[in-house]
Amino acid sequence: MERINKTDVPFLVKDNYSGAVLNTNVEALQAYKAKKKKLNEKLSRIDKLEIDVLQMKTEIKSQSKDCHEIKSMLVQLLGKIDG
């Protein structure tokens, strides 16, 4: 595959076979990949935190239901003691 310079920019070349303009700047590619990896890690962390929050909400609802049941039992016991 023979390449020729497309512009005055040294890292841009044109592929004579496909006509595509290619960027051969390896440092820019590495920076892009690092940025993308960091973003994916951040999104993964956010997803994990969202799952944790949903689990905690479920636990709180369950505990609230348990507290309500305990309160009802105490009211019944107090009613039997007073009655």
DOTIPA-278189 format. One line per 2 residues: their letters; for each residue x, y, z of N, C-alpha, C, CB. Coordinates in steps of 0.02 Angstrom, whole numbers, plus 50000, padded with zeros to 5 digits. Glycine has a CB too. Example, Ala and Ser with C-alpha at 12.3 -4.5 7.8 and 13.67 -1.06 7.14 Angstrom:
2
AS) 50660,49716,50390,50615,49775,50390,50660,49835,50390,50565,49776,50452 ~ 50642,49888,50354,50684,49947,50357,50645,50002,50394,50704,49970,50286
! end
This chain:
83
ME) 50043,49942,50000,50000,50000,50000,50045,50062,50000,49951,50000,50061 ~ 50043,50100,49948,50084,50160,49942,50045,50219,49969,50104,50172,49868
RI) 50079,50261,50007,50046,50320,50037,50082,50383,50012,50046,50316,50114 ~ 50045,50437,50005,50075,50501,49989,50047,50553,50037,50062,50521,49915
NK) 50086,50606,50049,50062,50659,50094,50002,50694,50064,50118,50709,50110 ~ 49950,50704,50105,49889,50737,50082,49894,50812,50091,49829,50710,50118
TD) 49923,50833,50148,49927,50905,50164,49997,50920,50188,49874,50925,50217 ~ 50004,50982,50211,50068,51001,50241,50077,50973,50311,50074,51077,50243
VP) 50023,50946,50339,50027,50915,50405,50061,50848,50398,49955,50908,50437 ~ 50117,50838,50432,50158,50777,50420,50124,50712,50440,50222,50783,50457
FL) 50076,50713,50487,50046,50650,50508,49983,50632,50470,50031,50654,50581 ~ 49963,50672,50421,49907,50655,50378,49933,50631,50311,49859,50716,50369
VK) 49912,50570,50293,49933,50541,50229,49871,50514,50193,49985,50484,50240 ~ 49879,50505,50129,49823,50479,50089,49842,50410,50063,49806,50527,50030
DN) 49795,50364,50072,49804,50296,50047,49782,50297,49974,49762,50244,50089 ~ 49829,50284,49929,49814,50285,49858,49764,50231,49837,49878,50277,49818
YS) 49763,50175,49873,49720,50120,49855,49646,50136,49869,49741,50056,49892 ~ 49633,50160,49931,49563,50173,49951,49545,50247,49945,49551,50150,50022
GA) 49594,50290,49942,49580,50362,49940,49568,50392,50009,49522,50375,49896 ~ 49576,50352,50060,49563,50375,50129,49620,50419,50153,49553,50316,50176
VL) 49602,50470,50192,49652,50511,50225,49663,50480,50294,49630,50587,50229 ~ 49724,50464,50310,49740,50429,50372,49781,50474,50418,49779,50364,50357
NT) 49767,50469,50482,49805,50505,50532,49855,50456,50562,49758,50535,50588 ~ 49918,50470,50555,49970,50426,50581,49999,50451,50646,50025,50418,50529
NV) 49966,50498,50679,49990,50526,50742,49975,50476,50798,49957,50595,50756 ~ 50024,50437,50817,50016,50384,50867,50002,50414,50936,50079,50340,50870
EA) 50034,50470,50952,50024,50501,51017,49951,50524,51026,50071,50561,51026 ~ 49922,50551,50974,49852,50572,50977,49806,50511,50986,49832,50611,50913
LQ) 49822,50457,50953,49783,50396,50960,49787,50369,51031,49806,50342,50910 ~ 49848,50369,51059,49856,50345,51128,49819,50390,51177,49931,50343,51147
AY) 49821,50456,51166,49785,50502,51210,49710,50490,51205,49802,50576,51191 ~ 49685,50479,51145,49614,50465,51135,49594,50401,51172,49598,50458,51060
KA) 49635,50348,51165,49619,50285,51198,49620,50292,51274,49669,50230,51176 ~ 49668,50330,51300,49672,50341,51373,49611,50379,51397,49736,50379,51391
KK) 49590,50430,51359,49531,50470,51377,49468,50426,51376,49523,50530,51330 ~ 49463,50384,51324,49405,50340,51318,49403,50290,51375,49406,50303,51250
KK) 49461,50263,51393,49465,50214,51448,49444,50247,51514,49536,50185,51454 ~ 49468,50308,51525,49450,50344,51586,49375,50358,51589,49489,50410,51591
LN) 49346,50377,51533,49274,50389,51530,49235,50325,51544,49254,50418,51461 ~ 49257,50269,51514,49223,50205,51525,49227,50184,51598,49253,50150,51481
EK) 49285,50196,51630,49292,50180,51701,49245,50223,51743,49365,50191,51724 ~ 49239,50287,51725,49195,50332,51761,49122,50310,51753,49204,50405,51736
LS) 49103,50292,51692,49034,50269,51680,49020,50204,51717,49022,50260,51605 ~ 49069,50160,51720,49062,50097,51755,49052,50110,51830,49123,50051,51743
RI) 49090,50157,51856,49085,50175,51927,49015,50204,51941,49139,50226,51947 ~ 48991,50246,51897,48923,50275,51906,48870,50220,51904,48909,50328,51850
DK) 48877,50173,51858,48830,50117,51854,48829,50077,51919,48847,50071,51795 ~ 48889,50064,51946,48894,50027,52009,48862,50065,52066,48968,50011,52026
LE) 48873,50131,52069,48843,50171,52121,48767,50172,52115,48870,50243,52118 ~ 48741,50174,52054,48669,50173,52044,48640,50106,52069,48651,50183,51970
ID) 48674,50052,52055,48651,49987,52079,48652,49985,52155,48695,49930,52050 ~ 48705,50012,52186,48710,50013,52259,48653,50054,52289,48778,50043,52280
VL) 48636,50111,52259,48582,50153,52284,48515,50116,52280,48579,50219,52245 ~ 48503,50081,52224,48441,50044,52217,48436,49988,52269,48435,50014,52146
QM) 48492,49955,52282,48492,49902,52333,48479,49931,52402,48560,49864,52333 ~ 48508,49989,52416,48497,50021,52481,48424,50043,52489,48544,50081,52491
KT) 48394,50069,52434,48324,50089,52437,48280,50028,52451,48303,50122,52370 ~ 48296,49972,52421,48258,49910,52432,48264,49889,52505,48281,49854,52385
EI) 48325,49892,52532,48335,49874,52602,48296,49920,52649,48410,49876,52619 ~ 48297,49984,52635,48262,50032,52677,48187,50018,52676,48276,50105,52654
KS) 48160,50004,52617,48088,49988,52612,48072,49926,52653,48067,49979,52539 ~ 48116,49876,52649,48105,49814,52685,48108,49826,52761,48158,49761,52665
QS) 48157,49866,52782,48164,49881,52853,48104,49922,52878,48229,49918,52867 ~ 48080,49967,52835,48022,50008,52853,47961,49963,52864,48007,50061,52799
KD) 47954,49913,52820,47898,49866,52826,47905,49826,52891,47895,49818,52764 ~ 47966,49804,52906,47979,49767,52967,47962,49809,53029,48052,49743,52970
CH) 47982,49873,53028,47968,49918,53084,47893,49927,53092,48002,49987,53073 ~ 47857,49932,53037,47785,49939,53040,47753,49877,53072,47755,49951,52970
EI) 47778,49818,53054,47751,49756,53083,47766,49753,53157,47782,49695,53047 ~ 47826,49773,53178,47843,49773,53249,47799,49822,53287,47918,49791,53259
KS) 47787,49880,53258,47743,49930,53289,47672,49902,53298,47741,49995,53247 ~ 47648,49867,53247,47581,49838,53251,47577,49786,53307,47561,49806,53184
ML) 47630,49745,53312,47631,49694,53365,47633,49726,53434,47692,49647,53356 ~ 47672,49780,53442,47675,49814,53506,47608,49844,53524,47729,49869,53505
VQ) 47573,49872,53476,47506,49900,53488,47460,49845,53511,47478,49935,53425 ~ 47463,49786,53479,47421,49730,53499,47437,49707,53569,47429,49671,53449
LL) 47501,49702,53584,47522,49681,53652,47498,49731,53705,47598,49673,53656 ~ 47508,49795,53691,47486,49846,53738,47410,49845,53746,47509,49915,53715
GK) 47375,49831,53692,47302,49826,53696,47281,49767,53740,47272,49818,53626 ~ 47317,49711,53736,47300,49653,53777,47317,49666,53850,47336,49591,53752
ID) 47372,49703,53862,47391,49718,53931,47341,49766,53963,47463,49748,53933 ~ 47320,49816,53926,47273,49866,53951,47201,49838,53956,47273,49929,53906
G) 47186,49792,53911,47118,49767,53906,47104,49711,53951,47103,49746,53837
! end
